[in-house]
Amino acid sequence: MLGLPRGAEWIIILLIVVLLFGPGRIGKIAGELGKGIRSFRDGLSEGKQDEESTDSAGNIEPK
């Protein structure tokens, strides 16, 4: 029955990936992925700050 890989299957998959790309290139890919996720989160938080602009009385200011 086909399903998600378990235990030893993950180890085999990781070995194949390391053999194909090499440890240096995998590190670069992971770093770029992390930067992309961080940038996405920053963009989301900036969007929330823009939406929540209020005046001194606590009223939401229209854009």
CHARMM internal coordinates of N, CA and C (Angstrom, degrees):
IC EDIT
DIST 1 N 1 CA 1.4488
DIST 1 CA 1 C 1.5300
ANGL 1 N 1 CA 1 C 108.83
DIST 1 C 2 N 1.3138
ANGL 1 CA 1 C 2 N 116.15
DIHE 1 N 1 CA 1 C 2 N 133.88
DIST 2 N 2 CA 1.4561
ANGL 1 C 2 N 2 CA 121.07
DIHE 1 CA 1 C 2 N 2 CA 179.95
DIST 2 CA 2 C 1.5123
ANGL 2 N 2 CA 2 C 110.23
DIHE 1 C 2 N 2 CA 2 C -84.10
DIST 2 C 3 N 1.3000
ANGL 2 CA 2 C 3 N 115.67
DIHE 2 N 2 CA 2 C 3 N 140.63
DIST 3 N 3 CA 1.4576
ANGL 2 C 3 N 3 CA 121.59
DIHE 2 CA 2 C 3 N 3 CA 178.53
DIST 3 CA 3 C 1.5154
ANGL 3 N 3 CA 3 C 109.33
DIHE 2 C 3 N 3 CA 3 C -163.79
DIST 3 C 4 N 1.2967
ANGL 3 CA 3 C 4 N 116.22
DIHE 3 N 3 CA 3 C 4 N -163.63
DIST 4 N 4 CA 1.4479
ANGL 3 C 4 N 4 CA 120.82
DIHE 3 CA 3 C 4 N 4 CA 178.15
DIST 4 CA 4 C 1.5235
ANGL 4 N 4 CA 4 C 110.52
DIHE 3 C 4 N 4 CA 4 C -71.69
DIST 4 C 5 N 1.3315
ANGL 4 CA 4 C 5 N 117.21
DIHE 4 N 4 CA 4 C 5 N 144.81
DIST 5 N 5 CA 1.4635
ANGL 4 C 5 N 5 CA 119.73
DIHE 4 CA 4 C 5 N 5 CA 177.94
DIST 5 CA 5 C 1.5315
ANGL 5 N 5 CA 5 C 110.75
DIHE 4 C 5 N 5 CA 5 C -64.53
DIST 5 C 6 N 1.3178
ANGL 5 CA 5 C 6 N 115.90
DIHE 5 N 5 CA 5 C 6 N 149.19
DIST 6 N 6 CA 1.4545
ANGL 5 C 6 N 6 CA 121.67
DIHE 5 CA 5 C 6 N 6 CA 179.48
DIST 6 CA 6 C 1.5143
ANGL 6 N 6 CA 6 C 109.34
DIHE 5 C 6 N 6 CA 6 C -128.99
DIST 6 C 7 N 1.3035
ANGL 6 CA 6 C 7 N 116.96
DIHE 6 N 6 CA 6 C 7 N 157.31
DIST 7 N 7 CA 1.4561
ANGL 6 C 7 N 7 CA 126.33
DIHE 6 CA 6 C 7 N 7 CA 172.32
DIST 7 CA 7 C 1.5123
ANGL 7 N 7 CA 7 C 117.17
DIHE 6 C 7 N 7 CA 7 C 32.10
DIST 7 C 8 N 1.3176
ANGL 7 CA 7 C 8 N 116.51
DIHE 7 N 7 CA 7 C 8 N -103.20
DIST 8 N 8 CA 1.4610
ANGL 7 C 8 N 8 CA 122.51
DIHE 7 CA 7 C 8 N 8 CA -174.36
DIST 8 CA 8 C 1.5255
ANGL 8 N 8 CA 8 C 111.68
DIHE 7 C 8 N 8 CA 8 C -64.25
DIST 8 C 9 N 1.3045
ANGL 8 CA 8 C 9 N 118.03
DIHE 8 N 8 CA 8 C 9 N -29.03
DIST 9 N 9 CA 1.4660
ANGL 8 C 9 N 9 CA 120.73
DIHE 8 CA 8 C 9 N 9 CA 179.44
DIST 9 CA 9 C 1.5346
ANGL 9 N 9 CA 9 C 110.41
DIHE 8 C 9 N 9 CA 9 C -64.50
DIST 9 C 10 N 1.3389
ANGL 9 CA 9 C 10 N 117.82
DIHE 9 N 9 CA 9 C 10 N -38.13
DIST 10 N 10 CA 1.4649
ANGL 9 C 10 N 10 CA 120.98
DIHE 9 CA 9 C 10 N 10 CA 177.25
DIST 10 CA 10 C 1.5178
ANGL 10 N 10 CA 10 C 110.85
DIHE 9 C 10 N 10 CA 10 C -64.25
DIST 10 C 11 N 1.3218
ANGL 10 CA 10 C 11 N 117.07
DIHE 10 N 10 CA 10 C 11 N -39.48
DIST 11 N 11 CA 1.4643
ANGL 10 C 11 N 11 CA 120.78
DIHE 10 CA 10 C 11 N 11 CA 178.94
DIST 11 CA 11 C 1.5214
ANGL 11 N 11 CA 11 C 110.15
DIHE 10 C 11 N 11 CA 11 C -62.36
DIST 11 C 12 N 1.3146
ANGL 11 CA 11 C 12 N 117.31
DIHE 11 N 11 CA 11 C 12 N -43.47
DIST 12 N 12 CA 1.4644
ANGL 11 C 12 N 12 CA 121.46
DIHE 11 CA 11 C 12 N 12 CA 178.61
DIST 12 CA 12 C 1.5247
ANGL 12 N 12 CA 12 C 110.87
DIHE 11 C 12 N 12 CA 12 C -63.31
DIST 12 C 13 N 1.3134
ANGL 12 CA 12 C 13 N 116.70
DIHE 12 N 12 CA 12 C 13 N -42.87
DIST 13 N 13 CA 1.4665
ANGL 12 C 13 N 13 CA 121.15
DIHE 12 CA 12 C 13 N 13 CA 178.52
DIST 13 CA 13 C 1.5228
ANGL 13 N 13 CA 13 C 110.46
DIHE 12 C 13 N 13 CA 13 C -61.77
DIST 13 C 14 N 1.3318
ANGL 13 CA 13 C 14 N 117.70
DIHE 13 N 13 CA 13 C 14 N -44.53
DIST 14 N 14 CA 1.4607
ANGL 13 C 14 N 14 CA 121.36
DIHE 13 CA 13 C 14 N 14 CA 179.45
DIST 14 CA 14 C 1.5297
ANGL 14 N 14 CA 14 C 111.65
DIHE 13 C 14 N 14 CA 14 C -64.02
DIST 14 C 15 N 1.3299
ANGL 14 CA 14 C 15 N 117.55
DIHE 14 N 14 CA 14 C 15 N -39.37
DIST 15 N 15 CA 1.4608
ANGL 14 C 15 N 15 CA 120.35
DIHE 14 CA 14 C 15 N 15 CA 177.01
DIST 15 CA 15 C 1.5276
ANGL 15 N 15 CA 15 C 111.71
DIHE 14 C 15 N 15 CA 15 C -62.63
DIST 15 C 16 N 1.3098
ANGL 15 CA 15 C 16 N 116.49
DIHE 15 N 15 CA 15 C 16 N -41.60
DIST 16 N 16 CA 1.4702
ANGL 15 C 16 N 16 CA 120.20
DIHE 15 CA 15 C 16 N 16 CA 179.03
DIST 16 CA 16 C 1.5263
ANGL 16 N 16 CA 16 C 110.44
DIHE 15 C 16 N 16 CA 16 C -64.25
DIST 16 C 17 N 1.3363
ANGL 16 CA 16 C 17 N 116.87
DIHE 16 N 16 CA 16 C 17 N -42.50
DIST 17 N 17 CA 1.4694
ANGL 16 C 17 N 17 CA 120.76
DIHE 16 CA 16 C 17 N 17 CA 179.31
DIST 17 CA 17 C 1.5263
ANGL 17 N 17 CA 17 C 110.36
DIHE 16 C 17 N 17 CA 17 C -62.58
DIST 17 C 18 N 1.3317
ANGL 17 CA 17 C 18 N 117.40
DIHE 17 N 17 CA 17 C 18 N -44.12
DIST 18 N 18 CA 1.4707
ANGL 17 C 18 N 18 CA 120.52
DIHE 17 CA 17 C 18 N 18 CA 179.34
DIST 18 CA 18 C 1.5207
ANGL 18 N 18 CA 18 C 110.48
DIHE 17 C 18 N 18 CA 18 C -63.81
DIST 18 C 19 N 1.3110
ANGL 18 CA 18 C 19 N 117.79
DIHE 18 N 18 CA 18 C 19 N -39.71
DIST 19 N 19 CA 1.4611
ANGL 18 C 19 N 19 CA 120.32
DIHE 18 CA 18 C 19 N 19 CA 178.54
DIST 19 CA 19 C 1.5310
ANGL 19 N 19 CA 19 C 111.85
DIHE 18 C 19 N 19 CA 19 C -65.42
DIST 19 C 20 N 1.3159
ANGL 19 CA 19 C 20 N 116.87
DIHE 19 N 19 CA 19 C 20 N -37.74
DIST 20 N 20 CA 1.4635
ANGL 19 C 20 N 20 CA 120.33
DIHE 19 CA 19 C 20 N 20 CA -178.70
DIST 20 CA 20 C 1.5234
ANGL 20 N 20 CA 20 C 112.62
DIHE 19 C 20 N 20 CA 20 C -73.02
DIST 20 C 21 N 1.3226
ANGL 20 CA 20 C 21 N 117.45
DIHE 20 N 20 CA 20 C 21 N -45.27
DIST 21 N 21 CA 1.4603
ANGL 20 C 21 N 21 CA 121.02
DIHE 20 CA 20 C 21 N 21 CA -172.58
DIST 21 CA 21 C 1.5205
ANGL 21 N 21 CA 21 C 114.17
DIHE 20 C 21 N 21 CA 21 C -102.46
DIST 21 C 22 N 1.3019
ANGL 21 CA 21 C 22 N 118.37
DIHE 21 N 21 CA 21 C 22 N -27.12
DIST 22 N 22 CA 1.4585
ANGL 21 C 22 N 22 CA 121.30
DIHE 21 CA 21 C 22 N 22 CA -176.39
DIST 22 CA 22 C 1.5174
ANGL 22 N 22 CA 22 C 110.69
DIHE 21 C 22 N 22 CA 22 C 84.98
DIST 22 C 23 N 1.3213
ANGL 22 CA 22 C 23 N 117.16
DIHE 22 N 22 CA 22 C 23 N 151.17
DIST 23 N 23 CA 1.4666
ANGL 22 C 23 N 23 CA 120.36
DIHE 22 CA 22 C 23 N 23 CA -175.67
DIST 23 CA 23 C 1.5258
ANGL 23 N 23 CA 23 C 113.67
DIHE 22 C 23 N 23 CA 23 C -65.50
DIST 23 C 24 N 1.3238
ANGL 23 CA 23 C 24 N 118.37
DIHE 23 N 23 CA 23 C 24 N -33.21
DIST 24 N 24 CA 1.4654
ANGL 23 C 24 N 24 CA 120.51
DIHE 23 CA 23 C 24 N 24 CA -179.70
DIST 24 CA 24 C 1.5076
ANGL 24 N 24 CA 24 C 112.72
DIHE 23 C 24 N 24 CA 24 C -65.91
DIST 24 C 25 N 1.3071
ANGL 24 CA 24 C 25 N 115.68
DIHE 24 N 24 CA 24 C 25 N -44.18
DIST 25 N 25 CA 1.4685
ANGL 24 C 25 N 25 CA 119.92
DIHE 24 CA 24 C 25 N 25 CA -178.33
DIST 25 CA 25 C 1.5240
ANGL 25 N 25 CA 25 C 111.09
DIHE 24 C 25 N 25 CA 25 C -70.19
DIST 25 C 26 N 1.3308
ANGL 25 CA 25 C 26 N 117.46
DIHE 25 N 25 CA 25 C 26 N -34.87
DIST 26 N 26 CA 1.4693
ANGL 25 C 26 N 26 CA 120.30
DIHE 25 CA 25 C 26 N 26 CA 177.58
DIST 26 CA 26 C 1.5269
ANGL 26 N 26 CA 26 C 109.92
DIHE 25 C 26 N 26 CA 26 C -64.25
DIST 26 C 27 N 1.3360
ANGL 26 CA 26 C 27 N 116.90
DIHE 26 N 26 CA 26 C 27 N -39.19
DIST 27 N 27 CA 1.4655
ANGL 26 C 27 N 27 CA 120.78
DIHE 26 CA 26 C 27 N 27 CA 177.27
DIST 27 CA 27 C 1.5162
ANGL 27 N 27 CA 27 C 112.19
DIHE 26 C 27 N 27 CA 27 C -62.12
DIST 27 C 28 N 1.3368
ANGL 27 CA 27 C 28 N 116.28
DIHE 27 N 27 CA 27 C 28 N -41.37
DIST 28 N 28 CA 1.4633
ANGL 27 C 28 N 28 CA 120.14
DIHE 27 CA 27 C 28 N 28 CA 178.36
DIST 28 CA 28 C 1.5245
ANGL 28 N 28 CA 28 C 110.91
DIHE 27 C 28 N 28 CA 28 C -65.17
DIST 28 C 29 N 1.3213
ANGL 28 CA 28 C 29 N 116.48
DIHE 28 N 28 CA 28 C 29 N -42.33
DIST 29 N 29 CA 1.4719
ANGL 28 C 29 N 29 CA 120.76
DIHE 28 CA 28 C 29 N 29 CA 179.70
DIST 29 CA 29 C 1.5285
ANGL 29 N 29 CA 29 C 109.84
DIHE 28 C 29 N 29 CA 29 C -63.05
DIST 29 C 30 N 1.3343
ANGL 29 CA 29 C 30 N 116.57
DIHE 29 N 29 CA 29 C 30 N -43.97
DIST 30 N 30 CA 1.4646
ANGL 29 C 30 N 30 CA 120.15
DIHE 29 CA 29 C 30 N 30 CA -179.97
DIST 30 CA 30 C 1.5256
ANGL 30 N 30 CA 30 C 110.71
DIHE 29 C 30 N 30 CA 30 C -64.38
DIST 30 C 31 N 1.3242
ANGL 30 CA 30 C 31 N 117.55
DIHE 30 N 30 CA 30 C 31 N -39.28
DIST 31 N 31 CA 1.4631
ANGL 30 C 31 N 31 CA 120.90
DIHE 30 CA 30 C 31 N 31 CA 177.73
DIST 31 CA 31 C 1.5116
ANGL 31 N 31 CA 31 C 112.32
DIHE 30 C 31 N 31 CA 31 C -63.26
DIST 31 C 32 N 1.3233
ANGL 31 CA 31 C 32 N 116.25
DIHE 31 N 31 CA 31 C 32 N -43.85
DIST 32 N 32 CA 1.4695
ANGL 31 C 32 N 32 CA 120.13
DIHE 31 CA 31 C 32 N 32 CA 178.29
DIST 32 CA 32 C 1.5266
ANGL 32 N 32 CA 32 C 111.38
DIHE 31 C 32 N 32 CA 32 C -65.33
DIST 32 C 33 N 1.3184
ANGL 32 CA 32 C 33 N 116.40
DIHE 32 N 32 CA 32 C 33 N -37.77
DIST 33 N 33 CA 1.4670
ANGL 32 C 33 N 33 CA 120.18
DIHE 32 CA 32 C 33 N 33 CA 177.43
DIST 33 CA 33 C 1.5279
ANGL 33 N 33 CA 33 C 110.03
DIHE 32 C 33 N 33 CA 33 C -63.84
DIST 33 C 34 N 1.3315
ANGL 33 CA 33 C 34 N 116.84
DIHE 33 N 33 CA 33 C 34 N -42.36
DIST 34 N 34 CA 1.4601
ANGL 33 C 34 N 34 CA 120.62
DIHE 33 CA 33 C 34 N 34 CA 177.90
DIST 34 CA 34 C 1.5169
ANGL 34 N 34 CA 34 C 112.38
DIHE 33 C 34 N 34 CA 34 C -62.77
DIST 34 C 35 N 1.3413
ANGL 34 CA 34 C 35 N 116.85
DIHE 34 N 34 CA 34 C 35 N -41.59
DIST 35 N 35 CA 1.4680
ANGL 34 C 35 N 35 CA 120.56
DIHE 34 CA 34 C 35 N 35 CA 177.77
DIST 35 CA 35 C 1.5267
ANGL 35 N 35 CA 35 C 110.89
DIHE 34 C 35 N 35 CA 35 C -63.30
DIST 35 C 36 N 1.3227
ANGL 35 CA 35 C 36 N 116.17
DIHE 35 N 35 CA 35 C 36 N -39.52
DIST 36 N 36 CA 1.4640
ANGL 35 C 36 N 36 CA 119.96
DIHE 35 CA 35 C 36 N 36 CA 179.18
DIST 36 CA 36 C 1.5169
ANGL 36 N 36 CA 36 C 111.97
DIHE 35 C 36 N 36 CA 36 C -65.08
DIST 36 C 37 N 1.3201
ANGL 36 CA 36 C 37 N 116.88
DIHE 36 N 36 CA 36 C 37 N -42.50
DIST 37 N 37 CA 1.4656
ANGL 36 C 37 N 37 CA 120.69
DIHE 36 CA 36 C 37 N 37 CA 178.76
DIST 37 CA 37 C 1.5226
ANGL 37 N 37 CA 37 C 110.16
DIHE 36 C 37 N 37 CA 37 C -65.16
DIST 37 C 38 N 1.3407
ANGL 37 CA 37 C 38 N 117.08
DIHE 37 N 37 CA 37 C 38 N -42.45
DIST 38 N 38 CA 1.4622
ANGL 37 C 38 N 38 CA 120.91
DIHE 37 CA 37 C 38 N 38 CA 179.43
DIST 38 CA 38 C 1.5211
ANGL 38 N 38 CA 38 C 110.63
DIHE 37 C 38 N 38 CA 38 C -62.70
DIST 38 C 39 N 1.3201
ANGL 38 CA 38 C 39 N 117.04
DIHE 38 N 38 CA 38 C 39 N -41.98
DIST 39 N 39 CA 1.4590
ANGL 38 C 39 N 39 CA 121.44
DIHE 38 CA 38 C 39 N 39 CA 178.71
DIST 39 CA 39 C 1.5244
ANGL 39 N 39 CA 39 C 111.00
DIHE 38 C 39 N 39 CA 39 C -64.28
DIST 39 C 40 N 1.3222
ANGL 39 CA 39 C 40 N 116.55
DIHE 39 N 39 CA 39 C 40 N -39.83
DIST 40 N 40 CA 1.4627
ANGL 39 C 40 N 40 CA 121.08
DIHE 39 CA 39 C 40 N 40 CA 178.34
DIST 40 CA 40 C 1.5240
ANGL 40 N 40 CA 40 C 110.35
DIHE 39 C 40 N 40 CA 40 C -63.14
DIST 40 C 41 N 1.3315
ANGL 40 CA 40 C 41 N 117.52
DIHE 40 N 40 CA 40 C 41 N -44.71
DIST 41 N 41 CA 1.4694
ANGL 40 C 41 N 41 CA 121.02
DIHE 40 CA 40 C 41 N 41 CA 178.92
DIST 41 CA 41 C 1.5236
ANGL 41 N 41 CA 41 C 111.25
DIHE 40 C 41 N 41 CA 41 C -63.81
DIST 41 C 42 N 1.3344
ANGL 41 CA 41 C 42 N 117.19
DIHE 41 N 41 CA 41 C 42 N -41.20
DIST 42 N 42 CA 1.4618
ANGL 41 C 42 N 42 CA 120.41
DIHE 41 CA 41 C 42 N 42 CA 177.55
DIST 42 CA 42 C 1.5202
ANGL 42 N 42 CA 42 C 110.78
DIHE 41 C 42 N 42 CA 42 C -61.60
DIST 42 C 43 N 1.3166
ANGL 42 CA 42 C 43 N 116.64
DIHE 42 N 42 CA 42 C 43 N -40.93
DIST 43 N 43 CA 1.4606
ANGL 42 C 43 N 43 CA 120.82
DIHE 42 CA 42 C 43 N 43 CA 178.11
DIST 43 CA 43 C 1.5195
ANGL 43 N 43 CA 43 C 112.16
DIHE 42 C 43 N 43 CA 43 C -63.59
DIST 43 C 44 N 1.3325
ANGL 43 CA 43 C 44 N 116.52
DIHE 43 N 43 CA 43 C 44 N -39.07
DIST 44 N 44 CA 1.4616
ANGL 43 C 44 N 44 CA 119.65
DIHE 43 CA 43 C 44 N 44 CA 177.61
DIST 44 CA 44 C 1.5203
ANGL 44 N 44 CA 44 C 111.28
DIHE 43 C 44 N 44 CA 44 C -66.09
DIST 44 C 45 N 1.3279
ANGL 44 CA 44 C 45 N 117.27
DIHE 44 N 44 CA 44 C 45 N -42.02
DIST 45 N 45 CA 1.4623
ANGL 44 C 45 N 45 CA 119.53
DIHE 44 CA 44 C 45 N 45 CA -178.93
DIST 45 CA 45 C 1.5272
ANGL 45 N 45 CA 45 C 110.89
DIHE 44 C 45 N 45 CA 45 C -68.79
DIST 45 C 46 N 1.3329
ANGL 45 CA 45 C 46 N 118.39
DIHE 45 N 45 CA 45 C 46 N -34.77
DIST 46 N 46 CA 1.4643
ANGL 45 C 46 N 46 CA 120.73
DIHE 45 CA 45 C 46 N 46 CA 175.99
DIST 46 CA 46 C 1.5230
ANGL 46 N 46 CA 46 C 110.45
DIHE 45 C 46 N 46 CA 46 C -65.19
DIST 46 C 47 N 1.3132
ANGL 46 CA 46 C 47 N 116.90
DIHE 46 N 46 CA 46 C 47 N -37.97
DIST 47 N 47 CA 1.4611
ANGL 46 C 47 N 47 CA 120.66
DIHE 46 CA 46 C 47 N 47 CA 178.51
DIST 47 CA 47 C 1.5130
ANGL 47 N 47 CA 47 C 111.84
DIHE 46 C 47 N 47 CA 47 C -64.78
DIST 47 C 48 N 1.3111
ANGL 47 CA 47 C 48 N 117.67
DIHE 47 N 47 CA 47 C 48 N -38.73
DIST 48 N 48 CA 1.4579
ANGL 47 C 48 N 48 CA 121.37
DIHE 47 CA 47 C 48 N 48 CA 178.06
DIST 48 CA 48 C 1.5141
ANGL 48 N 48 CA 48 C 110.90
DIHE 47 C 48 N 48 CA 48 C -67.65
DIST 48 C 49 N 1.3339
ANGL 48 CA 48 C 49 N 117.71
DIHE 48 N 48 CA 48 C 49 N -38.62
DIST 49 N 49 CA 1.4596
ANGL 48 C 49 N 49 CA 120.80
DIHE 48 CA 48 C 49 N 49 CA 178.84
DIST 49 CA 49 C 1.5179
ANGL 49 N 49 CA 49 C 110.20
DIHE 48 C 49 N 49 CA 49 C -65.12
DIST 49 C 50 N 1.3228
ANGL 49 CA 49 C 50 N 118.21
DIHE 49 N 49 CA 49 C 50 N -37.91
DIST 50 N 50 CA 1.4548
ANGL 49 C 50 N 50 CA 121.62
DIHE 49 CA 49 C 50 N 50 CA 178.99
DIST 50 CA 50 C 1.5256
ANGL 50 N 50 CA 50 C 111.07
DIHE 49 C 50 N 50 CA 50 C -65.81
DIST 50 C 51 N 1.3205
ANGL 50 CA 50 C 51 N 117.28
DIHE 50 N 50 CA 50 C 51 N -39.16
DIST 51 N 51 CA 1.4534
ANGL 50 C 51 N 51 CA 121.43
DIHE 50 CA 50 C 51 N 51 CA -178.45
DIST 51 CA 51 C 1.5258
ANGL 51 N 51 CA 51 C 112.21
DIHE 50 C 51 N 51 CA 51 C -71.48
DIST 51 C 52 N 1.3145
ANGL 51 CA 51 C 52 N 117.69
DIHE 51 N 51 CA 51 C 52 N -27.30
DIST 52 N 52 CA 1.4541
ANGL 51 C 52 N 52 CA 120.95
DIHE 51 CA 51 C 52 N 52 CA -173.25
DIST 52 CA 52 C 1.5229
ANGL 52 N 52 CA 52 C 112.55
DIHE 51 C 52 N 52 CA 52 C -98.76
DIST 52 C 53 N 1.3135
ANGL 52 CA 52 C 53 N 119.31
DIHE 52 N 52 CA 52 C 53 N 28.16
DIST 53 N 53 CA 1.4512
ANGL 52 C 53 N 53 CA 120.50
DIHE 52 CA 52 C 53 N 53 CA 179.27
DIST 53 CA 53 C 1.5247
ANGL 53 N 53 CA 53 C 109.28
DIHE 52 C 53 N 53 CA 53 C -75.24
DIST 53 C 54 N 1.3368
ANGL 53 CA 53 C 54 N 115.84
DIHE 53 N 53 CA 53 C 54 N 128.38
DIST 54 N 54 CA 1.4622
ANGL 53 C 54 N 54 CA 121.52
DIHE 53 CA 53 C 54 N 54 CA -178.58
DIST 54 CA 54 C 1.5166
ANGL 54 N 54 CA 54 C 109.61
DIHE 53 C 54 N 54 CA 54 C -128.95
DIST 54 C 55 N 1.3296
ANGL 54 CA 54 C 55 N 115.82
DIHE 54 N 54 CA 54 C 55 N 159.75
DIST 55 N 55 CA 1.4564
ANGL 54 C 55 N 55 CA 119.53
DIHE 54 CA 54 C 55 N 55 CA 176.44
DIST 55 CA 55 C 1.5292
ANGL 55 N 55 CA 55 C 109.29
DIHE 54 C 55 N 55 CA 55 C -90.18
DIST 55 C 56 N 1.3351
ANGL 55 CA 55 C 56 N 117.14
DIHE 55 N 55 CA 55 C 56 N -173.99
DIST 56 N 56 CA 1.4568
ANGL 55 C 56 N 56 CA 120.98
DIHE 55 CA 55 C 56 N 56 CA -175.15
DIST 56 CA 56 C 1.5304
ANGL 56 N 56 CA 56 C 112.30
DIHE 55 C 56 N 56 CA 56 C -66.60
DIST 56 C 57 N 1.3245
ANGL 56 CA 56 C 57 N 118.63
DIHE 56 N 56 CA 56 C 57 N -24.15
DIST 57 N 57 CA 1.4556
ANGL 56 C 57 N 57 CA 121.72
DIHE 56 CA 56 C 57 N 57 CA -179.89
DIST 57 CA 57 C 1.5222
ANGL 57 N 57 CA 57 C 111.89
DIHE 56 C 57 N 57 CA 57 C -86.03
DIST 57 C 58 N 1.3284
ANGL 57 CA 57 C 58 N 117.91
DIHE 57 N 57 CA 57 C 58 N -3.53
DIST 58 N 58 CA 1.4665
ANGL 57 C 58 N 58 CA 121.32
DIHE 57 CA 57 C 58 N 58 CA 179.43
DIST 58 CA 58 C 1.5101
ANGL 58 N 58 CA 58 C 113.84
DIHE 57 C 58 N 58 CA 58 C 91.42
DIST 58 C 59 N 1.3291
ANGL 58 CA 58 C 59 N 117.25
DIHE 58 N 58 CA 58 C 59 N 5.90
DIST 59 N 59 CA 1.4582
ANGL 58 C 59 N 59 CA 120.96
DIHE 58 CA 58 C 59 N 59 CA 177.95
DIST 59 CA 59 C 1.5153
ANGL 59 N 59 CA 59 C 109.50
DIHE 58 C 59 N 59 CA 59 C -83.31
DIST 59 C 60 N 1.3191
ANGL 59 CA 59 C 60 N 115.63
DIHE 59 N 59 CA 59 C 60 N 143.64
DIST 60 N 60 CA 1.4539
ANGL 59 C 60 N 60 CA 120.10
DIHE 59 CA 59 C 60 N 60 CA 178.70
DIST 60 CA 60 C 1.5171
ANGL 60 N 60 CA 60 C 108.75
DIHE 59 C 60 N 60 CA 60 C -75.04
DIST 60 C 61 N 1.3391
ANGL 60 CA 60 C 61 N 115.59
DIHE 60 N 60 CA 60 C 61 N 127.08
DIST 61 N 61 CA 1.4467
ANGL 60 C 61 N 61 CA 120.62
DIHE 60 CA 60 C 61 N 61 CA -179.73
DIST 61 CA 61 C 1.5176
ANGL 61 N 61 CA 61 C 110.68
DIHE 60 C 61 N 61 CA 61 C -85.13
DIST 61 C 62 N 1.3230
ANGL 61 CA 61 C 62 N 118.85
DIHE 61 N 61 CA 61 C 62 N 133.49
DIST 62 N 62 CA 1.4750
ANGL 61 C 62 N 62 CA 120.05
DIHE 61 CA 61 C 62 N 62 CA 176.82
DIST 62 CA 62 C 1.5216
ANGL 62 N 62 CA 62 C 109.72
DIHE 61 C 62 N 62 CA 62 C -71.38
DIST 62 C 63 N 1.3280
ANGL 62 CA 62 C 63 N 114.93
DIHE 62 N 62 CA 62 C 63 N 155.85
DIST 63 N 63 CA 1.4681
ANGL 62 C 63 N 63 CA 119.91
DIHE 62 CA 62 C 63 N 63 CA 179.63
DIST 63 CA 63 C 1.4891
ANGL 63 N 63 CA 63 C 111.33
DIHE 62 C 63 N 63 CA 63 C -86.10
END
COOR INIT
IC SEED 1 N 1 CA 1 C
IC BUILD
